[in-house]
Amino acid sequence: MSPHPKSVHFEHSTYREKLLEHLFIGEILRCLWSQGITSAEFLRTEVDNGGYDLVITCNSVIRHIQLKSSYLGSTTRRQKVHRRLEEKPSGCVVWLLFDPMSLDLGPFLWFGGTPGEPLPDISGFPIAKHTKGNSEGQKNERPNVRILSQGVFEKIDSIPALARRLFGEAHEPASEHE
């Protein structure tokens, strides 16, 4: 049994979101380290208006990543993605699925192109609406935000497989004396 009721996941969603982001970065770094890659760079956005949460550079690939998350067993079947992510080099969405008790990560859901390719076109997906109504109770459209159903995401079972999807095959590290 979890030390917390399931309500903790939405009552403390901002805290959980940052915690999962840190766990994700740590797992990616561990995976790259085990492959001899010690030069990955991570950057976080200060303001959430560019369509991404995190930038990772590795193997000469710059990935702008929108992180989404749901606990295993959640009924969430779609995610909102900002169209500005299409403008970023190698933009992608990583949907973290995690154990609600242990916060162990995986499997992962992936939406993106190969390293060096932009996010696939999302203009044809349904337009999202604001979650809260205006003064008249209308939930206006968010023309730059699209709704992607879980079915368009590719399931990836492990961090090593996700790292390959993000950056391609690992490269041998260059000799320190070159």
N, C-alpha and C positions, 0 to 999 in steps of 0.2 A: 504494500500500500504506500502511496506517495505521502511524504510528510506535509504536502500541501493539497488542498482541494483543487480540482481543475480550474476553478475560478481564478486562481492565482495567475494563470496564463493570460487572461485578458485584464485583470486588475493591475498587473505589473508588466504590461506588454512592452513598454519602452525599456525597462530594465532587462527583460528577457531578450529583447531584440539585440541590445548591445552585448549581452553575455554570449548569445549565439554567434554574433559577428566575431567576437574574440576567439571563441572555440573554433570557428571555421578558419580564421587566419592561422591559428596555431596548428591545426591539422594539415592545412596546405603547406605551411612552412616545414613541418615534420616530414611530410611526404617528399618535398623537394630536397631537404637535407639528406634523407636516406638515399637519394639519387645522386648525391654529390653536388647539388645545386645550392650554392650559398649566397647568391646575389640577387634574389628576388626583392623587389621593392613594393611596398604597400603604401597607399595614400588613401585618406578618408576625406570625403566631402564635408565641408563646414555647414553648407546649406543644402537642403534636399530639394533642389529645383532643376538639376541637370539630368534627371532620369536614372542616376546611379548612386550607389552607396560607397563603393570601394573601387579603387584602381590598383591593379596588380600588374607589374611588369616582370616578365621572366622569358628567357629564350628569345629576346628581341620582340616579344609580343606584348602589346599594351592592351589589357582587358579592362573595360569599364563594366562593372558588375552591379546589377540591381539584385540585392538579396531579398528573398521572401522566405517566410517560414511558416510551418504548420506542424503541430505535434501529431505523431502517428495516431490514427483513429479519428482525427479531426474531420469534420464534414466539409471543410473548405475545398472547393473544386475549381476555383478560378482565382486569378490574380490581376491586379491593375498594373499596367506598365505604361510609363510616360514615353511619348514618341520622341523626345529629345535623345533617348538612348540610341535611336537609329543613327544619329549624327556622330556618335563616338566610334573610334577605331575598335573593332572587335567587341562591340557591345554585346552583352548577354544577360540572361536572367538565370540565377541559381536559386532554386526553391529548396530550402533546407527542410527535410523531414527529420524529426527528432523524437526520441523517447520522452514522454512527458514527465517521467520520474527521474531518470538519470541524466537527461539532456544529451545522451549519446546521439551523434549525428549520423544520418543516413537512413534510407537511401536518399538520393538527390534527384531533383527534376531539373532538366536543362532545356533552355531555349536560347539558341544562338547559332552563329556560323562557325566555320573552321577558323583557326588562328589567322588573323590578318583580314578576315572578312567581316563586314558589318552585320548588325542584327538583321535577320530576315524582316522584310516589309510587314508591318503590323497595321497599315492603314485600313485594311479591309475588315479588321476585327471590330466587334461592337464598341461603341463609344460609352465610356463610363459616365456615371452621374455622381454628383456630390452626395455624400452620405446624409447630410443635413439639409433640410429644406430652407428656402429663403423666407422672408417675412410673410409670404403668402402660402407657405408650405410646399412650394414647388421645389423639386430636386432638379436643378439645372444640369445640363450636360457639361462634361469636361472634355472639350473637343480635342485636346492633345493627349488624352489618356484612353487607352484601349483595354478591353477585358480579354484576357487569354485563358481559355479553359485548360484544365489539367491534361486533356487529351492531346494538345499540341506540344507538350513537353516530352522530352526523352528521359526515360528512367535510367539513372546511373547508380550502380550499387555501391561504389567505393570511392574513397578519396583519391587513390592512385588513378582510377579510371576518369574521375572528374578532372584531375590535374592534366591528364593527357588531352582531354577535350578542351581545356582552357589554353594550354600552351604547346600542344603537340608532343612528340616523343622527346624524352630527356636527352640532352646533349652532354657529352663528356666535358667535365670542367677543364678549362685551359690550365696549363702548367703555370704555377706562380712565377716561374723564371723566364717565361716567354716575353 
